[in-house]
Amino acid sequence: MVTEKIEKLSTREKIIRIGAEIIVKEGLRKFTAKNIADKLGITDAAIFKHFKSMDEIILEIIQTYVSRCSQSAIEAVEKGQSVKEKLQLLLKSHIEVLEDTRGAVPVLCFELSRSEELKFKHILSEFVENYKEKISRIIEEGQREGSIKKNLDPAEIAMFFIGSIQAKVFAYVISGKEGRIIEDPDQFISVIFYGIMER
C-alpha cells in the first residue's frame, strides 16, 4: 500500500518513489512493473502510461539524484560564506536528496558496477567524477585559507565524502531498518569534518 507521505504525489512521482524503495529494500531483481503496480494498487499497464520502460524509471531516479546533487554543489559555493559552511550546505543537500530517493542511487551504483548496462554506468561515472571535482575545489579553497589540513589530497577527501554517504546507505540496507537513512545529519557531518578541519 502507498504510505500517507506519498499519497499526494502524482502517479508518475509515486512510481518513481516506490521504484526507488523496491531497489533499496528488495533489490534490482524485484524492480518489476508488477511489483510496483501491486504496491500502488494499479495495473502493470498503468505503469507504462507514464514510462516507456523500466529502464526509463531507473534513468529518472538517477537523473533526479544527479541533477539535484550537482545543483546543491553550485548553490553551496554561491551561498556559503566560509569553506566549512559551503561543505555543510553541500552535504546537507546531498543527504536530503539521498532521503528523497530512498538511497536508490548508491545501491544502483553498486548493482550496476557489476552489470553490462553501460548507459547507466556512464551517467553514474560522469556524475561521480564531476561531483568529486566540485568538492575537491572547495577542499582546495579551504587548504589555501588554512581551514582544512594541507597534507590531505582534495580528490581523496571528496571521495571520502561520497564513500561515507555510500557506506551509510549500505548499513541502512543491511540493517533492514525503516525511517531515515542518516538519522542525524549534523552529527554525521561533524564526524566527517573531525578528520579534515584544522583545529
C-alpha positions in Angstrom: 0.0 0.0 0.0 1.0 3.6 -0.6 2.2 5.4 2.5 0.5 8.6 3.6 3.7 10.5 2.8 3.4 9.9 -0.9 -0.4 9.9 -1.2 -0.4 13.5 -2.5 2.1 12.8 -5.3 1.2 12.3 -8.9 1.1 8.7 -10.2 4.3 9.3 -12.0 6.1 10.5 -8.9 4.6 7.6 -6.9 6.0 5.1 -9.4 9.5 6.8 -9.0 9.3 6.8 -5.2 8.0 3.2 -4.9 10.5 2.0 -7.6 13.4 3.6 -5.6 12.1 1.9 -2.4 12.0 -1.5 -4.1 15.6 -1.1 -5.4 16.8 -0.4 -1.9 14.6 -2.8 0.1 14.2 -5.7 -2.3 17.0 -5.3 -4.9 17.1 -4.8 -8.6 15.7 -8.2 -9.4 12.4 -7.3 -7.7 12.3 -4.0 -9.5 9.4 -5.0 -11.8 6.3 -3.3 -13.2 4.1 -5.9 -11.4 5.8 -5.3 -8.0 5.5 -1.5 -8.4 1.9 -1.9 -9.5 0.9 -4.2 -6.7 2.4 -1.7 -4.1 0.5 1.2 -5.7 -2.8 -0.7 -6.2 -2.7 -0.2 -10.0 -2.3 -2.4 -13.0 1.1 -3.2 -14.7 -0.2 -1.5 -17.8 -0.8 1.8 -15.9 3.0 1.9 -15.2 3.6 2.1 -18.9 1.2 5.0 -19.4 3.8 7.1 -17.5 7.0 5.4 -18.6 8.1 3.7 -21.8 10.1 1.1 -20.0 11.5 0.0 -16.6 14.9 1.4 -17.7 13.2 4.8 -18.1 12.2 4.7 -14.4 15.8 3.9 -13.4 17.0 6.7 -15.6 14.7 9.2 -14.0 15.7 8.1 -10.4 19.4 8.5 -11.4 18.9 11.9 -13.2 16.9 13.3 -10.3 19.7 12.4 -7.9 22.5 13.6 -10.2 20.9 16.9 -11.1 19.9 17.8 -7.5 23.3 16.9 -6.1 25.0 18.9 -8.8 22.7 21.9 -8.2 23.3 21.7 -4.4 27.1 21.9 -5.0 26.6 25.0 -7.1 24.3 26.6 -4.5 26.7 25.7 -1.7 29.5 27.6 -3.4 27.3 30.6 -4.0 25.6 30.8 -0.6 28.3 29.6 1.8 30.3 32.3 3.5 33.2 30.0 4.6 34.6 26.8 3.3 33.1 24.9 6.3 29.7 26.4 5.6 29.9 25.5 1.9 30.7 21.9 2.7 27.9 21.8 5.3 25.4 23.1 2.8 26.6 20.7 0.1 26.4 17.6 2.5 23.1 18.6 3.9 21.6 19.0 0.4 23.1 15.7 -0.6 21.6 13.9 2.4 18.2 15.5 1.6 18.4 14.1 -1.9 19.5 10.8 -0.6 16.5 10.6 1.7 14.1 11.7 -1.1 15.3 8.9 -3.4 15.5 6.4 -0.5 19.2 5.7 -1.2 18.4 4.1 -4.5 21.3 5.7 -6.4 24.1 4.5 -4.2 22.5 1.0 -4.4 22.3 1.3 -8.2 26.0 2.4 -8.3 26.9 -0.9 -6.6 24.5 -3.1 -8.6 25.3 -1.5 -12.0 29.0 -1.5 -11.4 28.9 -5.3 -12.0 26.5 -5.3 -14.9 26.9 -4.7 -18.6 24.4 -1.8 -18.5 26.7 0.8 -20.0 24.2 3.7 -20.4 23.6 3.8 -16.6 27.3 3.2 -15.7 28.3 6.1 -17.9 25.9 8.5 -16.3 26.8 7.5 -12.8 30.6 7.5 -13.5 30.3 11.0 -15.1 28.3 12.2 -12.1 30.9 10.9 -9.5 33.8 12.5 -11.4 32.0 15.9 -11.8 30.8 15.9 -8.2 34.3 14.9 -6.9 35.8 17.8 -8.9 33.3 20.3 -7.3 34.0 19.0 -3.8 37.8 19.0 -4.5 37.7 22.7 -5.5 36.0 23.6 -2.2 38.6 21.5 -0.2 41.5 23.2 -2.1 40.0 26.6 -1.2 39.9 25.5 2.5 43.5 24.4 2.2 44.5 27.8 0.8 42.7 29.7 3.6 44.1 27.4 6.3 40.8 25.9 7.5 41.5 22.4 6.0 44.6 20.3 6.6 47.1 21.0 3.9 48.6 17.4 3.8 45.3 15.9 2.6 44.6 15.1 -1.1 41.5 17.0 -2.1 40.3 14.3 -4.6 40.7 11.7 -1.9 38.7 13.8 0.6 36.0 14.3 -2.0 35.8 10.5 -2.5 35.7 10.1 1.3 32.6 12.3 1.4 30.9 10.3 -1.3 32.0 7.0 0.1 30.8 7.9 3.6 27.3 8.5 2.3 27.5 5.3 0.3 28.5 3.4 3.4 25.5 4.8 5.3 23.2 3.5 2.6 24.7 0.0 2.8 24.4 0.0 6.6 20.8 1.0 6.2 20.1 -1.7 3.6 21.8 -4.4 5.6 20.1 -3.5 8.9 16.7 -3.6 7.2 15.6 -0.6 9.3 12.9 1.8 8.4 12.9 5.6 8.5 15.7 8.0 7.7 19.0 6.7 6.3 21.0 9.3 8.1 19.1 10.0 11.3 21.2 13.0 12.5 22.8 14.8 9.5 24.5 17.3 11.7 26.3 14.6 13.8 27.3 12.8 10.6 28.8 16.0 9.1 30.7 16.8 12.3 32.2 13.3 12.3 33.4 13.8 8.7 34.7 17.3 9.5 36.7 16.0 12.5 39.4 14.4 10.4 39.8 17.2 7.8 39.4 20.5 9.5 42.3 22.4 11.2 41.6 23.0 14.9 
